Amino acid sequence: MKVVFLSNYFTPHQRGLSDALFEATEGNYTFVATVQPEQDRRDLGWDVDDLPKYVVNASELISEDLSSLLLDADVLITGSAPEELVRPRIKERKLVFRYSERPLKHGKEPLKAPVRYAKWHRMNPASAPIYLLSAGKYAAEDYARYGLFKGRAYRWGYFPPARYHDVASLMANRCGDEILWCGRFLDWKRPHDAFSVMQKLKDLGVNAKLSMVGTGPELEALRARAREAGLSDLVAVEPSMPYEVLLDRMEQAQVLLFTSGYEEGWGAVLNDAMDAGCAVVASDAAGSTSYLIENGKNGYSYPTGEVDAAAELVEKLLSDDALRARIGANAYRTIAETWNCDAAAQRLLSLAEAIRAGEPTPDLYADGPCSLIKGPEQ
């Protein structure tokens, strides 16, 4: 089966899935990148100088070759990419998977609804075999509001390369009292919530330190807040670091605090932390939380913005070594057994084969990647 993935740029969070698809298709896989990543993403370790051989830049292909590549594939996965590149394939009624985070990150915006309805239905005619890979639960919900992808939406996400440790040694290597927060310092990722959690923990007498790693416009404001609150000895605001180094930090941290709001369509930091066996306290607003976290089993979720609730959960984990170890081990198993790039690649190919064989809405998996979305999300 020949598979093409069309998106804006190639990221570390797509490498694992892409490697797995390249192997599963015996080399019949191509990733087409349409733009270069922004500088702030390069600062986070998004290397554009050492790309695998299956990645091609659209700008380096002549128009006819690019068109043929996209049209001749058995399966096209498309993320953020110019729609004119996808349109010829839709006209030919060839299989397309739309890989999407939630489109309504800024709310329903009713004034835009009529134009949005017409545009989205033109892009996704009911007669064409177009399916949604819902990166987070809210993507399927948002599109369902517009009558799209009913019976054609499947759970999906981001699948960073898993490191596949021995779970016992992974949990034994943890040391210290570090709470980790990492990502871009943007308002909608709510980094100040993490700072407020640390203030609550100090008031509770909890012995812990918070490390905030990233880059972005809120970095200096966070450093200033730590100084003004007299918490510089407990809160370290650090610049971004190479991706592999950050993963090593996750393997040492006791708790990862994931505070993002509804604008976080997925949030691959959650995958990374769980694969590292880190006990996670995650905002319920982020798209990945409801797919990856079973509350109290492999992590904890809290209502977004409610820092008291988040602080209580962090304190609970830090005060109970056995609980923290159990949560971390279960988090690791969630990624190693189900939400990983190899499973996702194999499931996607099986789903595509079933659709191409004539099954319009295959229901192959009970949960995890490529499980059919039913009920409230649709």
N, C-alpha and C positions, 0 to 999 in steps of 0.2 A: 504494500500500500504506500502510495506517495503522499506525503504530508508536507504542507507549507504553513508556516506561522508568520503572519504579517502583523507587524506592530511598529510603534514609534522607534524604540531603541531596545537593544539587548542589555539585560540587567543581570546581576548576580542571582537574583531571585528567579530568573528564567533558565539559568544554566542547567540546573539539575534536571528539570523536565525536558529541556531540549536534548541534553545528553541521552536521557532515557528513550526519547522518541527516535533519536538517530540510531541507537542500538536496536530498538524494537522493530524498526522499519528496514534494518540492514543497510543503513546509509541513505535511504530514500526520504530524507528530511532536510528541509531548508528553512532557515529563519531569515526573513527579509526585514531589515531595519530601515525606516524611512527618514530618521533624523539622528543627530548626535545628542547625547545626554547633556543637560545643563551643567554648569560648573559646580553648583552645590551638590549635585548627585555624584560627580566625579570626586569631589572632596570626601564623599562617603565610601569611596573605594570602587566605584563603578568604572572599571578599567576598560578603555576602548582600544587599547593598543595590542592586546593579546587575545583576540577573539578566536573561537573554534572555527574549523574550516567550513562548517555548515552555515555560518552567518555571512550574508551578503548585504551590501548597502544598495538600496534602490537607486541611489544617484549614480552608481557605477555600472548599472545595467542600461542598455539601450531600451527604449520603450517597448519594442516588439518582443524582446527577450523576457522582460518583466511581465508583460501581458500573457505570454505563453506559459511562463512558470506558474502564474496564479490560476490560469484557466485550466491547465492540464492536470493539476493535482487531483488526487482522489478525495482529499480532505483539505479544506482551507480553514485555519483558525485565524481569526482576525481580532486584534485588540484595538488600540488607538492608532488608526491609520486613515489616510484619505479615502473617503467613500468611493471616489471615482475608480480606484483600483479594484474594488470589490464588485462594483455594479455589473461588469460584463459577466461575471460568474453567476450572479443572481439571475440575470436574464436567461442564462443557459440552464437554469434550474439544477445547478450543481451544489453539492453539500457544503454548507458553511456553518461553522461554529463561531458565534460571537462571544468572545471572552471579555466580560464586562464587570467592572465594579458598579456600585449604585450610580445611576445617572442623576438622581435628585439629591445631590449632596447639600444643596442649599434650601431644601424644603420643597413643597409642592409648587410654589410660584404659579398660582392659578392664571395670572394674566398671560403666561407663556404657554398654557396648556393647549389651546387650539392649534397653534403653529407646531408645537412639539408633537401633538397627535398626528397631524398630517405628515410631518417629516418622517417620524419613526415608522409609520405604516408604509410610506413609499419605500423606505429602506428595507422593510421586512414584509414583502407581500406574502399573504397567507398561502399562496399556491407554491411557494418556493421552499425547499428543504433547508430552512434556517433554524438553528437551535441556539439556545442560550447556555453558556457556561457561566453560571452565576458566582462571581468571586465575592462571596459573602451573601448572607441571607437577604439583605436589603435590595440588592440588584434585581432579583426575581420579583420582589414585592413592588418595586418602583415600576418595572415594565408591565406588571400585571394590572396596575392602575390604568394603563392605556390599552388594555386588551391584547397584550402581546405575549407570545411564547407560552400560552396555556397548554400544558401537556408536553411542552418542548423545552422546559427549563431543567437544568441539572446542576447539582451542587459542584462547586469548583473552588479554586483559590489560587494561591501562589505556592510553589513547591521548591523551596531552596534546597540546595544539595544537602542531604542528610549525612551525618558523619558516622552514624552506626557504631556506637560504643558498646562495650559491655556495661550493662546497667548498674551492676554492683560496684564496679570500679568508678564509674561516672559519679555515683552518689557519694562514694567514699572520699573523692578528691575535693569536695567542697570544704571551704574553711572560712573563718572570719564571720563578719556580721554585715556584709554588704547587701544593700538594696540597689538594684540597677535600673536605670531608666535610659533608653537610647532611642535616637531618631532625630529628625530635623526639629530644631527649636522654632516651631510655628505655633501660632495662637490656637488653631483648631486641634493640634495634638495635645493641648492642655498641659504643657510642662509645668506650669505653676501649680497645678493640682498635686504633682509629685512633691513639690516643695512644701505645700500645705500639709500633706500627709506626714512629712518628716517633722514638721512643727508639732503635729498632734502626737506623734510617737515620743518626741522629747518630753512633752507634757505628761505622757503616761509613764515616763521613766524607762522607756525601752532603750536598750543599748544597741544602737545600730547606726550605720552611716549610709548616706545616699550618694551614689555616683551617677551623674547625669552626663551622658556622652552624646555629642552631636554637633551640628552646626546650624546656623540660621539666625534670623533677626532677634530672637528673644535671648540669645546667649548672654550678652552683656547685662541685660535686665535681670537675669537670674543670678549672675555673679554679684550684682549690686544688692539684690535682695538678701543673699546669703550674708554679705558683710553687714548690712543694716540690721538684720535680725540677730547678729552675733552667732551665726551658725556656720561660719566658714570652716570650723573644725569638723562639722558633721555632714556638710553638703559640699561635694566637689563637682564643679561644672567643668567638664573636660571637652576639648575639641574632638572632632571626629577622628577615627583611626581606621586603619585597613580592616576590611571585612573579616578576614581570618583572625585578626587580633581581637576583634570584638566578640567573635564566637568563643575564643578562649576565655574572655572575661565572663561570658555567660556560664561557662562551665564551673567557674569559681563562685559566682554570686549565689546567695541564699534565696533571694526573691527578685523577680522582675516585676516592675510596676508598669502597666500599660494603660495610659490614661486617655487615649484619643477619643474625640467626639465622633458625631455621625458623618463628618466629612472623610473619615478614614474608611475608604471602601473595603479594604482588606486589612493590611497591617502585618507584613511578613515577619516583623520582629517577634511576633507571637510564635510562629513556626520555629524560628531559630532558637528561642528560649526554651521551648518545650523539647526540642531535639537535644538541647544541652542538659536536660534533666532539671531545669530551673523551675521552682515553684512560682506560679504566676498569679498575680492579682490583676484582672483585666476589666476595663470599662466595657459595659454591655453594648455601647454604641458602635464600637468598631465592628466592621463586617466579619472579621475572622472569629470573633469571640464565640458566637453562638454555634458555629460549625466545629470549632476545635475544643472548646471547654465544656466538660460535663461537671457542673458546679459541685464542688466538694469531693470529686473523684480524681480529676487530673489538673485541677486549678480552681480558682474562684473568680466569679464575676461580681461586679457591683454596679449600681445605677450611675451612669456617667455624671460626673461633677460632684457626687456625694463623697467628699473627702473623709468624712467621719467613718462612713462604712468601709472605705478602702483602708483607712488606718487600722480599723479593728481587725480586718482580715490579715493585714500584714503582721500585726502584733500576734495574732493567733498562730501564724506560721512560724514566726521567729521564736515563739515561746515553747514550741513543741517539736523537738527534733524528729521524732518518729512520724508525726503527721507530715512534716515538711518533706521528709525522705519518701514517704508513700506517694504524696502528691507529685513530687518530681519524677519518680520512677514511672508512674502512670502517664505523666505528660510525655516522657520519652517514648513509651510504648505506643501512644497514640500516633506519633509521627512514624516510628519505625515499622509499625504494623499496618497502618491505614493511610494516613495523610502524608505520603511521601511521593517523590517524583516517579519512582518505578511503578508503584501501584497506579498512580494517576495515568501514566502513559499507557500501560496495558489496558486499563479500563476504558480510556478514551478510544483506543483502537477497536476494542470489542464493541463499544457503543456505535462507532462509525460503521463497522461491518454489519451490525444488525440493521441500522437504518438503510444502508446501501442494499441489503437483502430484501427490503420491502416492509420492514416493521416501522410504522410511523412514530410511535412513542415507546421505545424499548424501556422496560423496567427491570434492569439487570441486577441492581445492588440495593440493599436495604438502607445503607447509610454510607457516608464517606464520598470520595470523588466519584462523579458520574451517577450518583443516586438521583432518581427522578424526584422532582419537587412536587409535592401535593399539598392540599389543605390550605392553611392560612397564608402561606407564602405565595399561593397562586389565587 
